[in-house]
Amino acid sequence: MKRCLPLLFALALELLACLPSVAQQATAVVGGANKPEWWKETVVYQIYPRSFQDSNGDGVGDLKGIISRLDYLKSLGVGTVWLNPIYASPNDDNGYDISDYRQIMPEFGTMQDFDALLKGMHERGIKLVMDLVVNHSSDEQQWFKQSRSSRTNPYRDYYHWWPAEKGKPTPRYSLFDVDNNAWKYDSLTNAYYLHYFSRKQPDLNWENPKLRQEVYSIMRFWLDKGIDGFRMDAFQYVAKDTTFPAFPAGYEQDIVKYYSSGPHLHDYIQEMNREVISKYNVVTISEGAGASPEDAMKFVDPARHELNMAYHFEGMGIGYKHDKDYDYLDPQGYNLLDFKKVYTRWDKAFAQKGWGTVYLGNHDQVRMVSRWGDDRPAFRAPSSKLLTTFLLTMRGTPFYYAGDELGMTNGVFKSITDYRDVAARNQYQHLQQTGADLPTFLTHLAKSSRDNGRTPFQWNATANAGFTTGTPWIGVNTNYLTINELSEDKDPDSILNYFRKAVALRRQHKVLVYGQYQLLDEANPHIYAYTRTLGKERVLVVLNFSSDKRTWSLPAGLKTTGQPWLNNYPTLPAGNAFALQPWQAVVLSLQ
């Protein structure tokens, strides 16, 4: 999770004007934001390969493990898998530090395994999206080894260097560095290199056209193998002002403002589109596409010929607090009014053109139900189902993180030795050096660390949840005895089978994909209600984001018809006043 992101987002944003009329919506279906595309209609299922399934007992998930679970993926009904990095890497940041972009990490298997995985997915009608990590490489990448060997090496300008004779470089904050310093001195050539993330992740110099051509060649390599697209990791950071001007005091609290959307960023993306993307029928997704919907539109406006989908951070910024040294999730939770404002605002941004995404968890976040729902035994199932309902009934391509379909919860981390994340470990070391309050930090870390989302997938009640026969690379959540795929698969009322039903419903009803969104009862602090409308078809979604019973009255002019399309409780009292159970979610057709 990128450190200062929660601080970027002022949540006092006013909702804008009314949504278009039904006639305007019908027009939009033909040529605007609602032009049919496979990547709008799919459900993306994210797999963190290290934690999904181990096939050889070394404690690390691998490609053969994923292959063994392809029928499970097909049973979910998802259309696309996003696979976190599987390239060769020394694993300083679990594969986001790449040493060879054309090789598979040995822990994960071989290129033959990858080819078999891709073939197996395509045979089951599942597309594959891979991470493209080109803001930085590993310091063990041959380009960097050459770059640091001498100032005259042809690869020198593949990275950002500052000669020491010019004095110390202008300060830059590092998100993962022990000293929070993004400049690392290298004595071999008496110079500093730039690394926005860890010291082992030097930033690539996109100002160098040779570097850009290397990236395009890598993209063609994988696209020619037949993959179906890229998710562009940290791509908003690739363009930099290489004069490195001084930033104002406190800039590190607003990293995206100062680090993203640098000079020529969109020139680079348009060049990438011309030379590579436009020549393949694939999807491209930009992570952190700007600090606002207006910025994001620059990435996905079809007229600009850049990328397809924006993957924003603003939703993930809700509910954070700030210590002088780090950000952490508020133990009191989040404000639903803030939640509704953010998701309504981003929906409106793409109402007429462009396309967005919607997600509540990934490898950089804690578990969905532990953060946005209530993971206590009495409420874990209904709140998980409610969150699934939200994701699959909003406009924008839903991204769903592996394990959330089981209602997997945050892990059990007690000591810093339990963590594997470079960000957590380095932050701890930094605080240790500065004499900070470590017990309080560990308390916050247990609730906020992204390692919570990286514990092994819970397949069954056997040792290590069926993930591995060896020692898992990170601890398995102790609740796997009761929360696991095998038991939920057999239970028709399980979270897993509810997810399958919701995916099938979205696939069946295009109103849940392309339908116009309209927020209802905006000021209600507990209920999130909205309609989706496509032509003559209209549906109502009512979500009780509360662990208490709530009554909600149907607004004047709306009338439901028939049985609920989705309902995470057995019954729903009839009439205009809904008596909602804790975390009840209902999707109903409207007359």
LUMBA-841622 format. One record per residue: residue in three letters; x, y, z of N, C-alpha, C in turn. Coordinates in steps of 0.02 Angstrom, whole numbers, plus 50000, padded with zeros to 5 digits. Layout:
BEGIN
ALAXYZXYZXYZ;...
REM end
This chain:
BEGIN
MET500424994150000500005000050000500445006150000;LYS500335010749955500745016649949500615021250009;ARG501135023350043501075026150110500605032050115;CYS500695037150080500325043350095499665043950058;LEU499455038750024498855039249984498235041450023;PRO498125038750084497515040750118497475048250131;LEU498045051550134498035058650149497885062950089;LEU497845059850031497755063749971497045066149960;PHE496595062649992495915063349970495475067250018;ALA495305073250000494835077150040494145074250026;LEU493815072150079493185068650069492575073350069;ALA492705079850080492145084550078492015086650007;LEU491815081849966491705083149895490955083249882;GLU490715088349852489995088949838489815084749777;LEU489245081349781488995077549724488755082549671;LEU488865080549610488725085249555488015084449529;ALA487895087149471487215087849445486875081249432;CYS486255081749411485845075749400486125071549344;LEU485925065149346486155060549295485745061349231;PRO486005058849175485655059749112484975056349110;SER484575058449065483915055449056483975048549025;VAL483425044849027483425038248997483595038548923;ALA483335043748889483495044448817484245045448807;GLN484545049548849485275050548844485645044048858;GLN485385040248906485695033848922485685029148862;ALA485115028948829485055024548771485565026348717;THR485675032948708486175035248660486865033148682;ALA486995033848748487655032148774487825024848763;VAL487315020548765487445013448756487755012148688;VAL487565016048639487805014848571488525017248562;GLY488685023248587489325025948569489755028848623;GLY489525029248686489905032448738490245027548785;ALA490185029048850490495024848901490225017748898;ASN489625016948872489305010448874489375006448809;LYS489825008348767489965004248708490184997348731;PRO489864992048709490034985348733490764983448719;GLU491084980848771491764978348767491824972348814;TRP492224967348797492284961548840492564963348908;TRP493014968248910493334969948973492894974149019;LYS492334976548993491834979849036491374974649067;GLU491254969349031490764964349054491074958849096;THR491724958449098492054953049135492064954549210;VAL492184949349250492364950049321493084947849327;VAL493504952149355494224950749360494354947749429;TYR494684942049430494864938549492495614938849500;GLN495844942049554496564943049563496874937249603;ILE497404934549575497774929149609498464931649628;TYR498614931049693499284932349718499644925649718;PRO500044924149667500274917249656500654914149714;ARG501004918249751501394915749808500944912649862;SER500314914749862499864912649916499264908449894;PHE499244906449831498644903149806498664895549815;GLN499154892149786499204884849793499914882649778;ASP500214879149825500884876349817500834869249791;SER501214867649739501174860949709501754856349729;ASN502294859249756502894855049768503144855049840;GLY502764857949886502944857349956503484862049980;ASP503664867149940504184871749963503894877650002;GLY503234877750011502914882950050502724889150011;VAL502864889149946502724894949904502234892849849;GLY501694896549840501234895149785501584895649719;ASP501344892149668501694891849604501194890849547;LEU501474890849486501044890349427500694883649422;LYS501044878249437500714871749435500144871349487;GLY500244874849542499704875149591499094878649563;ILE499194884049527498624887549496498294882949444;ILE498714879549404498444875049353497994869849385;SER498184867349443497774862249477497114864949501;ARG497034871549502496414874549526496024878149471;LEU496194876749409495844880249354495104878649352;ASP494914872549368494204870849368493834874749423;TYR494184876049478493874880249530493744887249502;LEU494234890049467494154896749438493554896849391;LYS493504891649350492944891349303492274890949341;SER492274887349397491654886749436491414893349465;LEU491874898049473491694904549500491314908749449;GLY491424907349385491104911249333491484917449312;VAL492064918549341492454924549324492724923949253;GLY492814929649220493034929449150493764931049141;THR494084933949192494774936249185495144935049250;VAL495774933049245496214932549303496764937749296;TRP496864941649348497454946149352497954942549397;LEU498534941249369499064937649404499604942549425;ASN499744942849490500294946949514500954944349485;PRO501504948249488502114946549451502384939549464;ILE502554936249409502864929549413503544929549379;TYR503794935549362504434936149327505014934649375;ALA505604933449346506204932249386506314938249433;SER506454936749496506514942049546506874939449608;PRO507284943649640507584941749705507084942549763;ASN506484944949749505934945149797506034949949855;ASP506344955549843506364960649895505664963149910;ASP505254963849857504564966049863504094961049831;ASN504224954649846503794949249822503634949549748;GLY504154950349708504074950049636503984956649601;TYR503874962049639503824968649609504504971949600;ASP505024967949607505714969849592505974964649542;ILE505944966349478506044961449425506764961649399;SER507074955749398507764955249374507794952849301;ASP507264949549276507234947549206506504947149186;TYR506314951549140505604952149121505374946549074;ARG505834942449050505654937149003505744930149032;GLN505854929849097505944923449131505444922749188;ILE505304916549206504854915149262505284914149325;MET505044916749381505384915749444505414908249459;PRO506004905449472506064898149483505594895449537;GLU505464899349589504994897049640504294895749611;PHE504134899349558503464898749528503444893449474;GLY504014891449446504024886349395504424888349334;THR504204886149276504564887149213504114890549162;MET504414892549106504014895449053503534890349024;GLN503734883949025503274878649003502654878349048;ASP502764879349112502194879549159501744885449143;PHE502054891149127501644897049110501234895649047;ASP501554892748996501194891348934500604886748947;ALA500714881748991500174877049007499614880649046;LEU499804885249089499304889049127498884893249080;LEU499204896849035498834901148988498374897048944;LYS498624891448920498214887048878497614884448918;GLY497724882448979497174879849020496654885049036;MET496874891249046496394896649058495974897948996;HIS496304898448939495944899948877495464894248859;GLU495654888148872495204882548859494564883048901;ARG494614886248958494034887049003493694893748994;GLY493884897548943493574903948930493774909448978;ILE494364908749007494614913749056495204917349025;LYS495184924049027495734928049001496244929349056;LEU496864931049035497404932249083497704939149074;VAL497704942949128498024949549130498624949049176;MET499194951849154499804951649194500004958649217;ASP500384958949271500654965249294501234967449249;LEU501234973849231501804976849196502124981649245;VAL502714979749270503054983549323503654986949293;VAL503564993149270504104996549234504235003649258;ASN503975005349318504225011449349504925010249376;HIS505055004049396505695002149425505844994949407;SER506464993049415506664986049407506994983849472;SER507264977849471507694975649527508394978449516;ASP508764979349571509464981349563509894975449538;GLU509574969549533509924963749505509754962649431;GLN509364967149403509244967149331509894968949294;GLN510024965649239510654966849203510724974149181;TRP510174977249164510214984349145510534988449201;PHE510314987049263510574991049319511304989149334;LYS511454982849329512144980849341512614984449292;GLN512394984849230512784988449180512784995949196;SER512204998549214512135005649225512595008249280;ARG512675004349333513085006549390513825004949380;SER513995001449326514694999349317515155005149297;SER514885010049260515285015949242514825021349217;ARG515055027449220514645033049197514575033249121;THR515005029649086514975029749013514645023548984;ASN514405019049027514085013049003513455014748964;PRO513325011148908512715012648868512065012248907;TYR512065008548963511455007749003511405012949059;ARG511885017449063511895022249117511235026149121;ASP510975028249064510375032449063509725028449064;TYR509775021949080509165018049091508885019549161;TYR509275022849202509075024449271509225031749286;HIS509005034149343509115041049362509715041449410;TRP510245044849387510855045549427510985052949441;TRP511275054149500511475060949521512205060749541;PRO512655064049504513375063749520513515067249587;ALA513915063849629514035066349697514405072949698;GLU514795074449645515155080849645514685086849642;LYS514055085549624513555090949625513265092049694;GLY513515088249742513235088649809512675083649818;LYS512355083749875511795079049886511205080949841;PRO510865075949814510295077449769509715080549808;THR509285083749771508675086649800508285081049836;PRO508055082149897507725076749934507125073849898;ARG507075067349901506495063749877506315058349928;TYR505675057649943505445052849993505365045949962;SER505605040849997505525033949975504975030550015;LEU504535027049981503965023850013504165017750054;PHE504725014450037504915008250070505605008450104;ASP505955013950100506635014150124506675014850200;VAL507165011750230507255012050302507335019350325;ASP507685023350286507795030350304507315035050269;ASN506835032250233506355036350194506705040650141;ASN507295038650121507705042550074507705038950006;ALA507465042349955507415039249889508055039649848;TRP508575042649876509225042849842509715038249879;LYS510025033549843510505028949873511195030249843;TYR511675031649887512355032849863512675026349841;ASP513005026449783513365020649757514085022649744;SER514545019749782515245022049779515595020149714;LEU515335015149679515675012749619515785018349568;THR515295022549560515365028249514515265034949549;ASN515285034849616515225040949655514605044949635;ALA514025041549639513395044549619512825041549659;TYR512255044949656511645042549689511155040249636;TYR510795034849652510245032749606509575033649642;LEU509065034649602508395036049628507995029649637;HIS507645029049693507185023249704506595025649745;TYR506025026549713505425028649749505195023349799;PHE505365017049785505175011549829505795009149866;SER505935002649869506515000549910507165001849873;ARG507715001149910508385002249881508534997249825;LYS508194991649829508294986449778507814987249719;GLN507484993149715507014994549661507185001249628;PRO507755001749593507935008049561507435009949507;ASP507275016449505506785018949456507085019249386;LEU506685016949338506895017149268506795024149240;ASN507225025949193507225032649163506825032549097;TRP506185034249103505755034249044505905039948996;GLU506315044649017506515050048972506975047348917;ASN507255041448927507705038348879507305034148829;PRO507295036048765506885032348716507105025048709;LYS507745023548721507975016648717507645012348771;LEU507575015148830507235011648884506515010248865;ARG506185015148836505485014148817505425008548765;GLN505885008348718505865003048668505974996148700;GLU506404995848751506494989548788505834987348818;VAL505464992048848504824990448879504334987948826;TYR504304991348769503834989248717504004982248691;SER504644980748687504844974048666504624968748716;ILE504684970348780504454965748833503704964648827;MET503334970048816502604969348809502424964848751;ARG502764965848694502624961648635502774954348649;PHE503304953148687503494946248704502904942548737;TRP502594945748786502044942448822501394942648783;LEU501264948048747500654948348707500674943248650;ASP501254942248622501314937248569501224930148596;LYS501334929248660501184922748690500424921648697;GLY500054927248695499334926648697498994929148759;ILE499364932748803499024935448861498534940848839;ASP498074942648883497504946848864497534953948889;GLY498104955948918498164962848939498664963848995;PHE498734970249015499194972149068498854976649118;ARG499024975749181498884980549233499534984249247;MET499534990749237500144994749239500294996949310;ASP500764993549341500924994849411501305001449420;ALA501065005649467501395011949485501555016149424;PHE501155015449372501325018649308501265026249311;GLN500875028749358500805035949362501455039349383;TYR501945035449406502575038249431503145038149379;VAL503035035249320503605034149276503915040649249;ALA503505045749239503755052049211504005056549267;LYS504615059049260504915063149313505225069349283;ASP505235074749322505605080749303506325079449322;THR506745078049272507435075949286507885081549309;THR507625087749315508015092949348507935092349424;PHE507465088149445507325086849516507295093249558;PRO506795097349543506705103549582506515101949654;ALA506645106649698506455105849768505695105849775;PHE505445101649820504735101549836504625105249902;PRO504035107849913503905111549976503905106850036;ALA504025109650094504015105750156503355102050163;GLY503385095850184502785091850193502525088550130;TYR502905088950075502665086050012502545078550018;GLU502905075250064502845067950070502145065950094;GLN501755070750120501065069250140500595069450080;ASP500845071150022500425071649962500815068849903;ILE501045062749911501505059649863501225059749792;VAL500605057849783500335057449715500355064149680;LYS500215069549717500235076149687500925077749658;TYR501445075749695502125077749674502485072349633;TYR502275066149638502625060749604502275058449540;SER501625059449536501275056649478501175061949424;SER500995059449365500825063849308501365068949294;GLY501985066649292502545070949276502575072749202;PRO503095076549183503155078649113503155072749064;HIS502755073349012502745068548956502425061848973;LEU502115061149032501805054749049501325052448995;HIS500885056848974500375054848925500675054148855;ASP501215057648843501575056548780501845049448777;TYR502115047048833502375040248835501825035048826;ILE501255036248859500705031448853500435031348781;GLN500375037148751500125037348682500625034048635;GLU501265034848647501765031348607501705023848616;MET501615021748679501525014548693500905011848657;ASN500375015748657499765013648623499895012848548;ARG500215017848518500355017548446500785011448428;GLU501305010348466501795005348448501614998248469;VAL501204997648522501064990948548500314989648557;ILE500004993348603499334991648626498824991348569;SER498854996248523498364996648470498394990748422;LYS498924986948425499014981348378498754974748406;TYR498474974948466498214968848499497524970248528;ASN497104965048530496444965648561496504963848635;VAL496764968548673496904967248743496644973048786;VAL496654972048851496444977248898497054980048934;THR497034986548949497564989748986497264993549044;ILE497554992749103497274995549164497824999449199;SER497695005749213498185009949247498045010149321;GLU498525007849361498475008449433498575015749453;GLY498165018049501498255024749527498245030149474;ALA497745029949431497725034449373497545041449395;GLY498025044849425497915051749445497575052449512;ALA497595058549539497325059849605496585061749603;SER496295062349544495605064549539495295061249477;PRO494625061049474494305058449413494505062249350;GLU494625068749357494825072749299495505070449273;ASP495965068949319496615066249299496535059349267;ALA496115055249298496015048449274495745048349203;MET495305053149187495005053249121495535054149067;LYS496085057449083496615058249033496905051549012;PHE496875046649057497135040049041496655035948998;VAL495995036949008495515032248980495025035348930;ASP495065041748917494645044748866494815041448798;PRO494335038048767494495034548704494805039048651;ALA494625045348651494885049948600495625051148607;ARG495905049648666496615050948678497055044948660;HIS496755039148648497115033148627497685031448676;GLU497475030348739497955028448790497785021648819;LEU497425021348876497275015048909496525014048913;ASN496315008248939495605006548940495255008249006;MET495585006549061495245006949126495675010549177;ALA495345014349220495685017749275495565013949340;TYR496105013049377496095009349440496315014249494;HIS495825017449526496005023249569496115021049642;PHE496415025549681496575024249750496105027649800;GLU495675032049777495305036149823494865032049871;GLY494555026849845494145022649889494555019449944;MET495165017549927495595014349976495855019350029;GLY495785025750015496015030750062495515032150119;ILE494915029450113494395030750163494575027250229;GLY494485030750284494565027550350495265027150377;TYR495725030850347496415030850373496525036650420;LYS496985035550467497225040950510497975041450500;HIS498265047050524498975048250512499345049450577;ASP499855045450588500355046850639500905050750604;LYS501335054150642501855058150609502325053850567;ASP502335047250579502795042950542502455038050494;TYR501805036950502501475031950461500725032950461;ASP500395029650413499665029650409499405022950435;TYR498795023050462498505016850487497745017350485;LEU497425011550482496695011450480496405013350548;ASP495915017750546495585020050608495255014050642;PRO495425012650705495095007050740494345007850745;GLN494095014050740493375015250743493025013950677;GLY493405012250626493105010750561493065016850516;TYR492595016750469492545021950419491835024850418;ASN491755030250384491115033650379490785031750313;LEU490185028850316489845026850255489685032750210;LEU489565038650238489425044450197490025046150153;ASP490625045450181491235046550141491275041250086;PHE491125035150103491145029550056490675030949997;LYS490055032950012489575034249959489785040049915;LYS490055045249945490275051049906490815049149856;VAL491305045349880491865043549836491625039249777;TYR491235034049791491045029549736490525032849690;THR490125037349716489655040949673490035045849629;ARG490525049049657490925053849619491295050449562;TRP491595044749576491965041249523491495038249470;ASP490905036149491490425033849440490245039549393;LYS490115045349420489905050949378490465052949330;ALA491085052049351491645053949309491645050249242;PHE491405044049243491415039849183490715038549155;ALA490245042849172489555041749151489475042349075;GLN489885046449042489795047648971490365044948928;LYS490955044248957491525041548919492035038848968;GLY492495034848940492985031648983492665025849021;TRP493065022649063492815016949101493235016149164;GLY492895014349219493245013549283493225006349308;THR493475005549368493474999149402493185000049471;VAL493004994649502492764994849571493074988949608;TYR493364990149666493684984849705493694986849778;LEU493734981849822493764983049894494344979449927;GLY494744976149888495314972649917495794970649862;ASN496424969949880496934967249835497554965549877;HIS498104964049843498704961949879499024967649918;ASP498814973849908499074979549944498614981850000;GLN498094977950014497594979850064497474974250114;VAL497154975950169496934970850216496334967150186;ARG496094962050220495534958150194494894962250191;MET494514961150138493914965050124493424965050182;VAL493254959150209492744958950261492994961950326;SER493644961450340493924964150401493944971750400;ARG493994974650341494024981850336493344985050324;TRP492964982450277492354985850256491724982750286;GLY491784976550312491214973150342491304972250417;ASP491084966650442491154964950513491354957650516;ASP491984956350533492234949450530492104945350593;ARG491694947950639491494943950696491044938250670;PRO491064932350703490714926450678489984927750660;ALA489634931750698488914932750684488784936750621;PHE489274940750600489154945350545489624944350485;ARG490104939850491490594938950437490244936950372;ALA489794931950375489474929650313489014934950282;PRO488544937850320488124942850287488504949050263;SER489004951250300489374957150277489804955550216;SER490084949550213490454947550153490004947450093;LYS489414944750101488934944350046488714951450025;LEU488614955850073488434962650055488974966050014;LEU489594965250034490144968349997490204965449927;THR490084959049920490064955949854489504958949812;THR488934959949843488364962949808488544969849782;PHE488854973849824489064980549803489534980149743;LEU490044976049747490544975649693490234973549627;LEU489754969149629489484966249568488844969649544;THR488644975049577488064978849553488244986149539;MET488874987949548489084994749530489324994849458;ARG489335000849429489605001649362490365002049366;GLY490684999049317491414998449318491594991049324;THR492154989249297492364982149299492554980149370;PRO492224975049398492384973049466493024968949469;PHE493454970749516494064966849530493964963649598;TYR494054957049600493894953249660494514949249681;TYR494724950049743495354947149766495244940049793;ALA495674935449771495624928349789495584927549865;GLY495094923849887494984922549958494414926549986;ASP494264932249956493694936249980493034932649965;GLU493024928349916492414924549901492274919249955;LEU492764918150000492654913650057492514917650120;GLY492604924150117492564928250178493184927550220;MET493764926350189494384926050227494504932650263;THR494794932050324494874937950367495614939650375;ASN495744945250409496424947150424496794941550461;GLY497454941450452497864936350484497964937750558;VAL498404933750588498564934550659499304936050663;PHE499474942450670500164944650672500304947750741;LYS500784944950776500934947250844501604950750850;SER502094948350812502764951050815502984953250746;ILE503474957750744503724959950679504014954150640;THR504234948850674504504943050639503964939150601;ASP503334940450616502784937050581502664940050512;TYR502924946050501502794949550437503324947850386;ARG503124948150323503584947050267503644953150222;ASP503204957950230503174963750186503764968450198;VAL504104970250144504684974650149504474981450178;ALA503884983750162503654990250187503574990050263;ALA503274984750289503164984150361503824983450398;ARG504254979150374504894977950407505344984150408;ASN505374987550351505804993450348505524999250389;GLN504854999850390504555005050432504705003650506;TYR504654997450526504804995550595505534997350611;GLN505984995750566506694997250578506805004850583;HIS506455008550540506515015850543506275018550610;LEU505705016150633505425018450696505865016350755;GLN506165010450749506625008050801507225012750806;GLN507475014950749508055019450748507895026350775;THR507265028450767507075035150788506755035350857;GLY506715029650891506455029450959505715030350964;ALA505345028250913504615029150913504285023850956;ASP503625024450964503225019951005503085013550966;LEU503515008550974503445002450934502834998250952;PRO502654997451016502044993551031501414996350997;THR501355003050997500775005950964500805004850889;PHE501395005450860501475004150789501264997050772;LEU501474992150812501304985150798500554983950805;THR500234987450851499504986850858499164989250795;HIS499384995050769499094997650708499264993250648;LEU499884990650646500104986650590499684980250584;ALA499504977350640499114971150639498454972050603;LYS498174978150606497534979550573497624982450503;SER498214985050489498304988950427498784985850377;SER499194981050397499704978450353499414974850292;ARG499734975750236499514972250175499664964850178;ASP500084962650226500184955450235499534951950255;ASN499054955550282498404952650298498074949650237;GLY498184952750179497884950250118498304945050083;ARG498874943250112499344938750079499404931950112;THR499024930750165499054924150197498774918950148;PRO499004912650153498814907650104498064906450097;PHE497864904950036497164903250021496964897150062;GLN496364897450090496134892150135495694887150097;TRP496014881750075495664876850033495254871950072;ASN495524869450128495174864350167495434864450239;ALA495214859550279495384859350350495994855050365;THR496354852850313496964849050325497534853850344;ALA498124851050358498684855150380498824860850331;ASN498944866750358499094872750319498544874450269;ALA497924872650287497334874250247497354871250177;GLY497764865950168497824862850102498234866850053;PHE498544872250077498954876450033499614873250017;THR499934870150065500594867150055500694861350103;THR501114856650083501324851150127501954853050165;GLY502244858850149502854861050182502704866650231;THR503204870750243503124876550288502934882650246;PRO502344885450257502134891050214502574897150223;TRP502664900850169503114906650169502874912150217;ILE502224912250231501924916850279501384912950315;GLY501254914750378500804910750419500094910150392;VAL499814904250398499114902950379498664905550435;ASN498114908650417497634910950467497354904850505;THR497344905450572497134899750613496394897950605;ASN496004902250574495284900650567495134896350505;TYR495664893650474495544889550414495144883250428;LEU495114881150491494734875150508493984876050494;THR493754882250500493044883550488492924887750425;ILE493424891550403493354895550342493794892450288;ASN493494888750242493884885650189493434883950130;GLU493744883150072493374882050010492964875650011;LEU493254870250037492914863850035492254863950072;SER492254866850132491634867050171491124871750139;GLU491354877250111490894882050082490604879550016;ASP490994875749979490754873049916490144868649926;LYS490124865149983489584860449998488964863850026;ASP489034870150048488494873750081488154878450032;PRO487534877150013487204881549963487114888649987;ASP487134889950052487054896650079487714900050096;SER488264897150073488924899850092489074906350056;ILE489584909750081489834915850049490074914149978;LEU490414908549971490674906449906490114905549855;ASN489584902049874489044900849826488634907149813;TYR488614911649861488304918149848488704922049796;PHE489364921849802489784925149752489644922349682;ARG489614915749676489474912749611488804915149583;LYS488314915549627487654917849605487674925049582;ALA488044929249619488084936349601488454937249534;VAL488984933449523489354933849460488894931849402;ALA488524926449411488064924149358487524929349344;LEU487284932649397486764937749388487034943649347;ARG487644945849362487934951349325488034949549251;ARG488224943449240488324941149171487664940749133;GLN487134939249169486474938449138486134945049123;HIS486254950049166485884956449161486364962149145;LYS486344964549083486794969949062486654976449099;VAL486064977149130485914983149168486414983949225;LEU486674978349250487164978649305487864980349279;VAL487954980149214488594982149184488554989349160;TYR488084990649115488044997049081487535001949108;GLY487094999649152486555003849176486785010149211;GLN486395015549201486535021849234486445020949310;TYR486885023949348486865023549422486565029949450;GLN486115029149500485855034949535485825033449609;LEU486155037649649486165036849721485495038949751;LEU485255035149801484645036849838484825038149911;ASP484425042249943484495043350016485225044850034;GLU485485049850001486195051650007486435052550079;ALA486015055550122486225057450190486145051750240;ASN485895046050220485795040550267486475037750289;PRO486635037750354487305035650375487405028150379;HIS486875024350366486925016950373486735013150310;ILE486315016150268486055012750209486365015750146;TYR486615011250103486855013350037486345010449987;ALA485955014849955485445012649908485545016349842;TYR485445012749787485515015849721485125011749670;THR484995014949613484675011549558485165010949500;ARG485035005949458485385005249394484855004949340;THR484945008749287484435009249235484745008549166;LEU484465004049126484675003149057484055002349014;GLY483895007448975483285007248935482685006648981;LYS482285001348971481685000349012481814996249074;GLU482414993549080482564989349137482874993549193;ARG482604992449254482844996349311482854991949373;VAL483394992449411483454988349471483654992849530;LEU483474990449588483614993949651484094989649692;VAL484604992849720485074989449764485034992949832;VAL484914989049884484864991749952485354987949997;LEU485814991650029486344988550068486354991650138;ASN486254987450188486284989750257487004988850284;PHE487404994150279488094993950302488104994950379;SER487814990250414487744990950486487654984150518;SER487904983450580487814977150617487184977350659;ASP486744982150644486094982650678485534982150627;LYS484934980450651484354980550608484174987750591;ARG483974988850529483794995550507483154995150464;THR482755000450468482165000950425482295006250372;TRP482135004450311482245009150256481615009450213;SER481395015450200480775016450161480925017650088;LEU480545014450046480615015249974480415022449954;PRO480835025949917480665032849898480025032949855;ALA479675038549860479065039349820479215038649746;GLY478775035349711478865034449639479205027949619;LEU479495024449668479805018049654479365012349678;LYS479315007149637478915001349655479264995049632;THR479374990649679479734984449663479244979449632;THR479544974549598479134969449566479494962749570;GLY479114957549585479394950849585479844949349645;GLN480164943549642480614941349694481294944749686;PRO481664945549742482334948549737482794944749690;TRP483194948349652483714945149612484254942349657;LEU484414946149709484894943949760484624945949828;ASN484754941749877484564943249946484994938749991;ASN485384941650035485824937550076485494935150141;TYR484844936150147484444933350201483854929550169;PRO483554924850205483004920850176482394924850156;THR482244930150194481624933750182481744941250178;LEU481254944650147481234951950146480514953950153;PRO480334957250209479634959250218479384963450160;ALA478774961950139478484965650082478274972650103;GLY478154976850053477914983550067478434988750052;ASN478284995050069478725000550054479245001850108;ALA479174998750166479654999550220480034993050228;PHE480674993150212481084987150216481354986450287;ALA481204980950320481494979450385482134975350372;LEU482684978750372483314975550351483684972650411;GLN483934966650401484344963350450485054966150448;PRO485464964850499486154967250497486514965150433;TRP486804969850398487184968650337486764965250282;GLN486124966750282485704963850230485814967550164;ALA485834963650110485914966350043485364963549999;VAL485014967949963484454965849922484494969249854;VAL484394965349801484354968049733483664966249706;LEU483274971349687482584970449666482464973849599;SER482044970849559481824973949496481304979249512;LEU481314984749475480834990149483480364990449424;GLN479744992349437479254993249384479424999449343;
REM end
